[in-house]
Amino acid sequence: MSEPILVSAKTGAPMIDVSLSTFQRFDAAGKIPAPIRLTDGTVRWRVFDLQEWSRLGCPNRKEFEALAAEIEADEFTEKKRPHTHHRYPRR
């Protein structure tokens, strides 16, 4: 079975080693990445966002979103940048 890409608060809390109630408080205070609302009663977090949030030092939601936007822009620029490596050296 493959790893999930979206998790509930119940599953996300142990991923960051906190209780469910702490995870919910962190969410309400904007201390963790924003969840995705699938339906009125279904909320999930991207596993990737929780992992990146941790890797970036657990910034608050607003800072995380700004950092994520910077990283995404940098990756986009890297893909668009022409290659400077030449297959054969110039003479």
Backbone hydrogen bonds, N-H to C=O, Kabsch-Sander energy under -0.5 kcal/mol:
donor,donor_aa,acceptor,acceptor_aa,energy
7,V,45,W,-2.4
12,G,8,S,-3.0
13,A,9,A,-2.5
15,M,11,T,-0.8
16,I,12,G,-1.1
16,I,13,A,-1.0
17,D,14,P,-0.8
18,V,13,A,-2.1
23,F,19,S,-2.5
24,Q,20,L,-2.5
25,R,21,S,-2.1
26,F,22,T,-3.0
27,D,23,F,-2.3
28,A,24,Q,-2.4
29,A,25,R,-2.2
30,G,26,F,-0.5
30,G,27,D,-1.3
31,K,26,F,-3.3
32,I,26,F,-0.6
36,I,44,R,-3.9
38,L,36,I,-0.9
38,L,42,T,-2.2
39,T,42,T,-1.3
42,T,39,T,-0.7
43,V,41,G,-0.6
44,R,36,I,-2.5
45,W,7,V,-3.0
47,V,5,I,-2.3
50,L,46,R,-2.0
51,Q,47,V,-2.4
52,E,48,F,-2.9
53,W,49,D,-2.8
54,S,50,L,-1.8
55,R,51,Q,-2.5
56,L,52,E,-2.4
57,G,54,S,-1.7
58,C,53,W,-2.9
61,R,30,G,-3.4
64,F,60,N,-3.0
65,E,61,R,-2.7
66,A,62,K,-1.8
67,L,63,E,-2.7
68,A,64,F,-3.0
69,A,65,E,-2.0
70,E,66,A,-2.0
71,I,67,L,-2.6
72,E,68,A,-2.5
73,A,69,A,-2.3
74,D,70,E,-2.6
75,E,71,I,-2.6
76,F,72,E,-2.2
77,T,73,A,-2.5
78,E,74,D,-2.5
79,K,75,E,-1.9
80,K,76,F,-1.6
81,R,77,T,-1.9
